[in-house]
Amino acid sequence: MAEYFVVLPQYKNYFIPGSKKHKGNKTPYIREDLSLAPSSEYYYPIGYVPKPNHEKEDLGYKIETDVGKIYNIKKHYRRYYRTGLEDSNDLKIKSPFYTAYLRRGKDKDSKDETAIFTALSEMNNKIIKSYDPKDDNKSFEEKEQIKQQKLRSKKMFGGLLQNQLGNIALPKNLMDRGFGKFKGVIRVCEKKKLDDFQRDIEKFKTKNEKIMAELKNVEKYEKLTKSILVNHEVIIRVYVLEIRDLPAKDLLSDSDPYIKIYFGEDKKIDEQKNHHNDEKNVKWFKYYDILSIFPGESTLRIEVWDYNPIFKDELIGSTSIDLEDRYFNNDWQQLKFKPIETRPLIHPDIAGQQGNILLWVEIFDKKDSINMTPWQISPEPPSKVELRLVIWETEEMRMMDVEDTSDIYVTAFIDKKLKQSTDVHYRCQTGNASFNWRIVMQIDVPRVNNKLTLHCYDKDIFSKDDFISGAEIDLSDIIKIPKDLDVPITFNKEYVDSVSPEEKTKYEGIEFLTEPEDAENNKFWVQCYHKNAKSGRILCSFEILPMWKAELSKVGLGRKDPNVNPYLPPPVGRFQWTLNPFKLLNQCVGPRFRKKLYCGILACCLVIYLIFLIPYIIYHLSGQIVNPFNW
């Protein structure tokens, strides 16, 4: 399984969807095939694929067969565990040593010093492998699980249990009285029986592989005892990837974390100057080399601190690893590529986990350091692309003012801090506002949010602008083309028709104009919504360019010069000032409001007419009553 701890990206020939440039010669780009990438649940992506020079060798895709030799690998996927390696059931990286804390006074061992030799006479202590008929139907994994449960049930040091990491979980009052710890390899046996046993091993080695699999610890012991008698000058390389879920140590913001690395009692690394401000999840992506000698001091301790510019910095939590337990562990040494582990951060005075840290550790002899090239773990450096969005017009937007009109404008943003707006189409009476307005945004990539948001508003003078409707366009796929391949891309019907079905689902609310209306098929209607109900559409078009291309072909904002690619004509149907009161009235109010207004004027005229007519009618009627025959 260890050979799959590192997986390299797979590359493919890639043709830009909808690109007319490649219709004739079909020149391919080299790009990672993400459909072949391993599952993110088990593998962590590290590094990045640089912009290619159309040569596959430039991307780096080879690992030398010798352990540790890597050549030109810019990105890889590494096996990822959500626990420490010692707690992983798959790896079973346990300490090869017997470890005990040294104490004095009342905590001494009261057993007879000769008890260990007395134990040699007991038959149970001479059994290397016992046979239980009830185990016949159990798998090897089930047997191992039963064995581990039996081991965990054994108590030592007066009821104190040894934990999975090979360290003794002592109560704090006993830890305070501790005087270091003992670590060693102990084996007591009768020499004659040991010699007989080793001869049996040699005899069965070629005959029964299952027996050897059960007795493999004997060979590990022989290798271990020889190794610990020799000083090994080693380099410890610690790769720190992320620090996650840190508690907030500041009153009104998240913590300002940085790390310190200790080896034994010596502080090797202090990253206070490189602290991150107000982050509880930190992308660290650095490695550190520490020189040491094994056997010797072996505890690697990584502390995470909260930086305070005025008061004393505060410890958030720490994690410790006994590196001798790994260096002298044959199972760990057999892992050609070391996996990523997630280690909890513990504070001595606070209950519970204080976040966690993602890292992996490599240990190699100093004499081999020339071949141990560090892995490329730096995240992709930030770069910029330029989004050129044209808002052409709107359709069927709601009328928000009482006079049955709206003063419509459109805003566009990916980052709210960099929001841009069109000019205002005043007194729009049909919801079909005209803009022909160019919005130019420089976008930092890579980024988490890649959604282009369009909002349509009604401009008000004495109150807050009214929201009419809005829409979102997912740019997460198309923005990768200028970012990864360093070439411009235009969003058009040819692009949408040639992408994968999964990507097409992101553009379901988009309808392109047909050829008579738009010969290049670049303009499209995007459906807008208000409270999950359809509410008008916006006609727009956009392209995304790498910065080198944007600098070569600059364009103006709005309709300013240089007004090219494409040329934006003045908008139509806008409000025009006039001295004609009837024409001015027709532009200021909507048709339905005009109808109501005209009906109101007629009603008023009728009332006024009646007011003047009624006295005459009364006079005429009274004359007819008093003098009906005109005498």
C-alpha positions in Angstrom: 0.0 0.0 0.0 2.9 2.4 0.7 3.7 2.8 -3.0 0.3 4.5 -3.4 1.0 7.2 -0.8 2.1 9.6 -3.6 0.1 9.9 -6.8 1.3 12.2 -9.6 -1.0 14.2 -11.9 -2.0 12.6 -15.2 -1.8 14.9 -18.2 -3.8 15.0 -21.4 -4.0 16.9 -24.7 -6.4 19.7 -24.2 -8.2 21.8 -26.9 -9.7 25.1 -25.6 -13.5 24.8 -25.9 -15.0 27.1 -28.5 -11.7 28.6 -29.5 -11.6 29.4 -33.2 -7.9 29.8 -33.0 -7.5 26.0 -32.9 -10.1 25.0 -35.3 -7.7 24.6 -38.2 -4.4 23.2 -36.8 -5.9 21.6 -33.6 -2.9 22.6 -31.6 -3.3 20.9 -28.2 -2.3 22.3 -24.8 -0.9 20.0 -22.0 -3.2 20.0 -19.0 -3.9 17.9 -16.0 -6.7 15.4 -16.4 -8.6 16.0 -13.2 -11.0 13.1 -13.9 -8.0 10.8 -13.0 -7.1 12.7 -9.8 -7.4 10.6 -6.7 -10.2 11.1 -4.2 -9.9 14.2 -2.1 -11.2 12.2 0.9 -7.9 10.2 1.0 -5.4 12.3 -0.9 -4.2 15.9 -0.3 -3.1 18.0 -3.4 0.3 19.6 -2.9 2.0 22.0 -5.1 0.7 23.2 -8.5 1.0 22.6 -12.2 2.9 25.6 -13.7 1.8 27.2 -16.9 3.2 24.9 -19.6 5.5 25.6 -22.4 3.7 23.0 -24.5 6.5 20.5 -23.6 5.3 17.6 -21.4 8.7 17.2 -19.8 8.5 20.7 -18.3 5.6 19.6 -16.1 7.5 17.0 -14.2 6.0 13.5 -14.0 8.9 11.2 -13.0 9.9 9.7 -9.7 13.3 7.9 -9.5 13.1 4.4 -8.3 15.6 5.2 -5.5 14.0 6.2 -2.3 13.8 9.9 -1.8 15.0 10.9 -5.3 12.5 13.2 -7.0 13.0 15.2 -10.1 11.0 18.3 -11.3 7.8 17.4 -9.5 5.7 20.5 -9.2 2.5 18.8 -7.9 1.5 15.5 -6.4 -1.3 14.0 -4.3 -0.2 12.5 -0.9 -2.1 10.0 1.2 -3.9 11.8 4.0 -4.8 10.5 7.4 -7.2 12.4 9.8 -5.3 11.1 12.8 -1.7 10.8 13.9 0.1 7.8 12.3 0.3 6.0 15.6 -3.5 6.0 15.8 -4.1 4.8 12.3 -5.5 1.3 12.1 -4.1 0.9 8.5 -0.5 1.7 9.3 -0.1 0.4 12.8 3.0 2.5 13.4 3.7 1.6 17.1 6.8 2.3 19.2 9.4 -0.5 19.0 10.6 0.4 22.5 9.5 -0.3 26.0 9.0 3.1 27.6 8.5 4.0 31.3 8.6 7.1 33.3 11.3 7.3 36.0 9.9 8.1 39.5 11.1 7.9 43.1 9.8 7.8 46.6 6.4 6.0 47.0 6.1 5.3 43.3 9.0 2.8 43.2 8.6 -0.7 41.9 8.1 -3.0 44.9 8.6 -6.3 43.0 11.6 -8.6 43.7 14.5 -7.9 41.4 14.8 -11.6 40.7 11.1 -11.9 39.7 12.0 -11.7 36.0 14.2 -14.8 36.2 11.5 -16.6 38.3 9.1 -15.9 35.4 11.3 -17.9 33.0 10.3 -21.1 34.7 6.6 -20.5 33.9 5.4 -22.3 30.8 3.1 -19.4 29.7 6.1 -17.2 29.3 7.8 -19.7 27.0 5.0 -19.8 24.5 5.8 -17.7 21.4 2.6 -18.5 19.4 -0.4 -20.2 21.0 -3.1 -22.0 19.0 -6.8 -21.6 19.7 -9.1 -23.9 17.6 -11.8 -21.2 17.9 -9.6 -18.9 15.7 -9.8 -21.2 12.7 -12.7 -19.3 11.1 -11.3 -15.8 11.9 -9.5 -13.7 9.4 -6.0 -12.3 10.0 -7.5 -8.8 10.7 -9.9 -10.2 13.3 -7.1 -12.1 15.0 -5.0 -8.9 15.1 -7.9 -7.0 16.6 -8.4 -9.6 19.3 -4.7 -9.4 20.1 -4.7 -5.7 20.4 -7.7 -5.8 22.7 -5.9 -8.2 25.0 -2.8 -6.0 25.0 -4.9 -2.9 25.9 -6.4 -4.8 28.8 -3.1 -5.4 30.5 -2.2 -3.0 33.2 1.2 -1.8 34.4 2.7 0.6 36.9 0.1 0.1 39.5 -2.9 0.5 37.2 -1.5 3.1 34.9 -2.1 2.2 31.2 0.4 2.6 28.4 -1.2 4.4 25.5 -1.0 3.7 21.8 1.9 6.1 21.3 4.3 4.2 23.5 4.1 6.9 26.2 2.8 6.4 29.7 -0.4 8.3 30.4 0.4 9.3 34.0 -1.8 11.4 36.2 -0.5 14.9 36.6 0.6 14.5 40.2 2.8 11.6 39.2 4.1 13.4 36.2 5.2 16.3 38.5 7.3 13.8 40.4 8.8 12.2 37.3 12.5 12.3 36.6 12.6 11.6 32.9 11.8 8.3 31.2 13.4 5.0 30.4 13.3 3.8 26.8 14.8 0.5 25.7 14.5 -3.0 24.3 14.3 -5.8 26.7 14.4 -9.5 26.0 15.2 -12.2 28.6 15.4 -15.9 27.5 17.4 -19.0 27.9 20.3 -19.0 25.4 19.9 -22.7 24.3 16.2 -22.3 23.6 16.8 -19.1 21.7 19.4 -20.8 19.5 17.0 -23.7 18.9 14.2 -21.2 18.1 16.4 -19.3 15.5 17.3 -22.6 13.8 13.6 -23.4 13.5 13.0 -20.0 12.0 15.7 -20.6 9.3 14.1 -24.0 8.6 10.6 -22.7 8.2 11.6 -19.6 6.3 11.5 -21.3 2.9 8.7 -23.7 3.8 5.9 -21.7 5.4 5.4 -18.0 4.7 2.5 -17.7 7.1 4.7 -18.8 10.0 7.3 -16.2 9.0 4.6 -13.6 8.8 3.6 -14.3 12.4 7.3 -14.4 13.5 8.5 -11.4 11.6 8.9 -9.4 14.9 11.9 -11.6 15.7 13.8 -10.3 12.7 12.7 -6.7 13.5 14.2 -7.2 17.0 17.5 -8.4 15.6 17.7 -5.4 13.3 16.6 -3.0 16.0 19.2 -4.1 18.6 22.0 -3.7 16.0 20.8 -0.3 14.9 20.5 1.4 18.3 24.1 0.6 19.1 25.3 2.9 16.4 25.1 6.7 16.3 23.1 7.9 13.3 23.6 11.5 12.1 20.2 12.3 10.6 18.3 15.2 9.1 14.7 15.6 10.2 12.5 17.3 7.6 9.2 18.6 8.9 6.6 19.6 6.3 3.9 21.8 7.8 0.9 22.2 5.5 -2.1 23.6 7.5 -3.2 24.7 10.9 -7.0 24.3 11.3 -9.9 25.1 13.6 -7.9 27.3 16.0 -9.9 28.9 18.9 -10.1 32.7 19.0 -7.6 34.1 21.5 -8.3 37.7 20.7 -11.4 39.5 22.1 -12.9 40.7 18.8 -11.2 38.6 16.2 -9.6 35.3 15.4 -6.1 34.4 16.6 -2.9 35.6 15.0 -1.1 32.2 14.8 2.5 31.3 14.2 4.5 28.2 15.1 7.5 27.3 17.2 9.4 24.0 16.7 11.4 22.5 19.6 13.6 19.5 19.5 14.1 18.3 23.0 14.4 21.5 25.0 16.1 23.5 22.2 14.0 25.9 20.2 14.9 25.3 16.5 12.3 27.5 14.7 10.4 30.6 15.7 8.0 32.0 13.1 6.7 35.0 15.2 7.7 37.4 12.4 5.7 35.4 9.9 2.5 35.3 12.0 -0.9 35.3 10.2 -3.4 38.0 11.2 -6.9 37.0 12.2 -7.0 33.5 10.8 -8.3 30.3 12.4 -7.5 28.2 9.4 -3.9 28.9 8.1 -2.3 27.6 4.9 1.3 27.4 6.1 3.1 25.3 3.4 6.7 25.4 4.7 9.3 22.8 5.5 12.1 22.8 8.1 15.3 20.8 8.4 16.7 19.9 11.8 20.0 18.1 12.3 20.2 15.5 15.1 21.9 12.2 16.2 20.0 9.0 17.0 19.9 7.5 19.6 19.6 10.6 21.6 17.2 13.5 22.1 14.1 12.5 20.0 11.0 14.5 21.0 9.8 16.9 18.3 7.4 19.4 19.7 5.4 21.9 17.5 3.7 24.7 19.3 1.1 27.1 17.9 1.1 30.5 19.4 -1.2 33.6 19.2 0.8 36.8 18.5 0.0 39.8 20.5 1.7 43.1 19.6 1.4 44.6 23.2 1.0 41.8 25.7 2.8 38.5 25.9 2.1 35.9 23.2 -0.3 33.1 24.3 0.1 29.4 23.7 -2.8 27.9 21.7 -1.7 24.3 21.7 1.1 21.9 20.9 1.7 18.4 19.6 4.7 16.1 20.3 6.2 13.2 18.3 8.9 10.8 19.5 11.0 10.5 16.3 13.1 7.6 17.6 9.9 5.6 17.6 9.7 6.1 13.9 13.3 6.1 12.8 13.9 2.7 14.5 10.5 1.3 13.5 10.9 -1.0 10.6 7.3 -0.6 9.4 7.7 3.2 9.2 11.1 2.9 7.4 9.4 0.6 4.8 7.1 3.5 3.8 8.8 4.8 0.7 6.8 8.0 0.9 5.6 9.3 4.2 1.8 10.1 4.5 0.3 13.3 5.9 -1.1 13.0 9.4 -3.5 15.2 11.3 -2.2 15.8 14.9 -4.3 17.4 17.6 -3.1 20.6 19.4 -3.4 20.2 23.2 -3.0 22.9 25.8 -1.8 21.7 29.2 -4.4 23.9 31.1 -7.4 23.7 28.8 -9.6 20.7 28.3 -10.3 19.5 24.8 -8.5 19.8 21.5 -7.4 23.3 20.5 -7.4 22.7 16.7 -5.1 20.5 14.7 -2.1 20.6 12.4 -1.5 18.8 9.1 2.1 17.7 8.5 4.4 14.9 7.5 7.9 14.0 8.7 10.9 12.6 6.9 14.0 11.3 8.6 17.1 10.4 6.6 20.8 9.9 7.1 22.9 13.1 6.6 25.1 11.3 4.1 22.1 10.8 1.9 20.9 14.4 2.0 22.3 15.2 -1.5 19.7 12.9 -2.9 16.8 14.0 -0.7 15.5 16.9 -2.7 12.7 18.7 -0.8 9.2 18.3 -2.2 7.6 21.3 -3.9 4.8 22.2 -1.5 4.4 25.9 -2.1 0.9 26.9 -3.1 0.3 28.4 -6.5 1.5 32.0 -6.4 -1.2 34.5 -6.8 -1.7 36.0 -10.2 -4.3 38.1 -12.0 -6.6 37.7 -14.9 -8.8 40.4 -16.4 -12.5 40.0 -16.8 -14.1 42.2 -19.5 -17.9 42.1 -19.0 -20.3 44.1 -21.3 -23.8 44.8 -20.0 -25.8 45.4 -23.1 -29.4 45.8 -21.9 -32.1 44.4 -19.7 -35.5 42.9 -20.4 -38.8 42.8 -18.5 -37.5 44.2 -15.3 -40.1 45.2 -12.7 -41.3 48.8 -12.3 -40.5 49.9 -8.8 -41.7 53.5 -8.7 -45.3 54.6 -8.1 -45.3 56.4 -11.5 -44.8 53.0 -13.2 -41.1 53.5 -14.0 -37.7 52.5 -12.8 -34.3 54.2 -12.8 -32.4 51.0 -13.7 -28.7 50.3 -13.3 -26.7 47.0 -13.0 -23.9 46.1 -10.6 -21.4 43.3 -11.1 -18.8 41.8 -8.8 -16.9 38.7 -7.8 -15.5 40.4 -4.7 -18.0 42.8 -3.1 -15.1 45.2 -2.2 -14.5 45.7 -6.0 -18.1 46.1 -7.1 -18.7 48.1 -10.3 -21.9 49.6 -11.7 -23.3 50.8 -15.0 -24.7 54.2 -15.6 -28.4 54.7 -14.8 -31.2 54.4 -17.4 -33.6 57.0 -15.9 -37.3 56.7 -16.3 -37.3 53.3 -17.9 -41.0 52.5 -18.6 -40.9 49.0 -20.1 -38.2 47.2 -18.1 -36.0 47.1 -21.2 -33.1 49.4 -20.2 -30.2 50.0 -22.5 -26.6 50.4 -21.3 -23.9 49.2 -23.7 -21.5 49.5 -20.7 -18.1 47.8 -20.3 -17.0 46.6 -16.8 -13.3 45.7 -16.4 -12.2 43.7 -13.3 -8.8 42.4 -12.4 -9.3 39.2 -10.5 -6.8 37.5 -8.2 -6.4 33.7 -8.9 -6.6 31.1 -7.6 -9.5 32.1 -5.4 -12.3 30.3 -3.5 -15.2 32.3 -4.8 -15.4 32.3 -8.6 -19.1 33.4 -9.1 -19.9 36.5 -11.0 -22.8 38.2 -9.4 -25.2 40.6 -11.3 -27.7 42.7 -9.5 -30.3 45.0 -11.0 -31.4 48.1 -8.9 -33.8 51.0 -9.1 -32.1 54.2 -8.3 -33.7 56.4 -5.6 -32.7 59.8 -4.4 -34.3 60.1 -0.9 -34.2 56.4 0.1 -32.2 53.3 -0.3 -32.0 51.9 -3.8 -34.6 49.1 -4.5 -33.3 45.7 -5.4 -35.1 44.4 -8.6 -33.5 41.1 -9.3 -30.2 39.3 -9.6 -28.3 36.4 -11.1 -25.0 34.5 -10.7 -22.6 33.0 -13.4 -20.2 30.3 -12.2 -16.7 31.1 -13.6 -14.9 28.3 -11.7 -14.2 26.3 -14.9 -13.7 28.9 -17.6 -11.4 31.0 -15.4 -8.9 28.1 -15.2 -8.1 28.4 -18.9 -6.4 31.8 -18.8 -5.0 31.0 -15.3 -3.5 27.6 -16.2 -2.8 28.0 -19.9 -2.1 31.7 -20.1 -4.4 32.3 -23.1 -7.5 34.4 -23.4 -11.0 32.8 -23.6 -14.3 34.2 -24.7 -17.5 32.8 -23.3 -19.7 31.9 -26.3 -22.1 29.3 -27.5 -19.3 27.2 -29.0 -17.6 27.1 -25.6 -20.8 25.9 -23.9 -21.6 23.3 -26.6 -18.1 21.7 -26.2 -17.8 21.5 -22.4 -18.6 18.4 -20.3 -22.2 17.7 -19.3 -21.3 18.5 -15.7 -20.1 22.0 -16.6 -23.1 22.6 -18.9 -25.4 22.4 -15.8 -23.8 25.5 -14.5 -25.1 27.5 -17.5 -28.7 26.3 -17.5 -30.0 29.9 -17.0 -28.2 31.2 -20.0 -29.7 31.7 -23.5 -27.5 32.8 -26.4 -28.7 35.1 -29.2 -29.1 33.5 -32.6 -26.9 34.4 -35.6 -29.1 37.1 -37.2 -29.0 39.1 -33.9 -25.4 38.2 -33.0 -23.2 36.8 -35.7 -20.4 35.8 -33.2 -22.7 34.1 -30.7 -21.1 36.0 -27.8 -24.1 37.7 -26.4 -26.4 35.8 -24.0 -29.4 36.4 -21.8 -29.0 35.5 -18.2 -32.1 34.8 -16.2 -32.6 36.9 -13.1 -34.5 36.0 -10.0 -36.2 37.7 -7.1 -37.2 35.6 -4.1 -36.8 32.4 -6.3 -39.2 33.8 -8.9 -38.1 34.8 -12.4 -37.8 38.5 -12.7 -36.3 39.9 -15.9 -33.1 39.1 -17.8 -29.8 40.8 -18.5 -28.1 40.7 -21.9 -24.3 40.5 -21.5 -21.1 39.1 -22.9 -17.6 38.6 -21.4 -14.1 37.4 -22.0 -11.2 36.6 -19.6 -7.6 37.4 -20.5 -4.2 36.8 -18.9 -2.6 40.1 -17.9 0.0 40.1 -20.6 -2.8 40.0 -23.2 -4.8 42.6 -21.4 -1.9 45.0 -21.4 -1.4 44.6 -25.2 -5.1 45.3 -26.0 -6.4 47.8 -23.5 -10.0 48.9 -23.4 -11.9 51.7 -21.6 -14.4 51.5 -18.9 -18.0 52.1 -19.8 -18.0 53.6 -23.3 -14.7 55.5 -22.9 -11.8 55.2 -25.2 -10.3 52.9 -26.3 -13.8 51.7 -27.2 -12.9 48.5 -29.0 -13.3 44.7 -28.8 -16.2 45.2 -29.1 -17.2 48.8 -30.0 -20.0 50.0 -27.7 -22.5 52.4 -29.3 -24.5 54.9 -27.3 -27.6 53.4 -25.5 -31.0 53.9 -27.0 -34.4 54.8 -25.4 -32.8 57.1 -22.8 -34.5 60.1 -21.2 -34.2 63.3 -23.4 -34.8 66.8 -22.0 -37.4 68.8 -23.9 -39.5 71.9 -23.5 -42.6 70.1 -24.8 -44.6 69.4 -21.7 -46.5 66.5 -23.2 -43.3 64.8 -24.4 -41.7 65.5 -21.1 -44.7 64.0 -19.3 -44.6 60.9 -21.5 -41.0 60.3 -20.6 -41.4 60.9 -16.8 -44.3 58.5 -16.2 -45.1 55.0 -17.5 -48.0 54.1 -19.8 -50.2 52.7 -17.2 -49.7 55.7 -15.0 -50.3 58.0 -17.9 -53.6 56.2 -18.5 -54.6 56.7 -14.9 -53.4 60.3 -15.1 -55.4 61.0 -18.3 -58.5 59.4 -16.8 -58.1 61.6 -13.7 -57.7 64.8 -15.8 -60.9 63.9 -17.7 -62.7 63.3 -14.5 -61.6 66.6 -13.1 -62.6 68.4 -16.3 -66.0 66.7 -16.1 -66.4 67.8 -12.5 -65.4 71.4 -13.3 -67.8 71.4 -16.2 -70.6 70.2 -14.1 -69.8 72.8 -11.4 -70.3 75.5 -14.0 -73.2 73.9 -15.7 -75.4 73.1 -12.6 -76.4 76.8 -11.8 -77.5 77.3 -15.4 -79.5 74.1 -15.3 -81.1 75.1 -11.9 -81.9 78.6 -13.3 -83.4 77.1 -16.4 -85.6 74.6 -14.5 -86.8 77.2 -12.0 -87.8 79.4 -14.9 -89.8 76.7 -16.5 -91.7 76.0 -13.2 -92.5 79.6 -12.4 -93.4 80.7 -16.0 -94.1 77.6 -18.0 -95.8 79.6 -20.9 -93.3 82.4 -21.0 -95.9 85.1 -20.1 
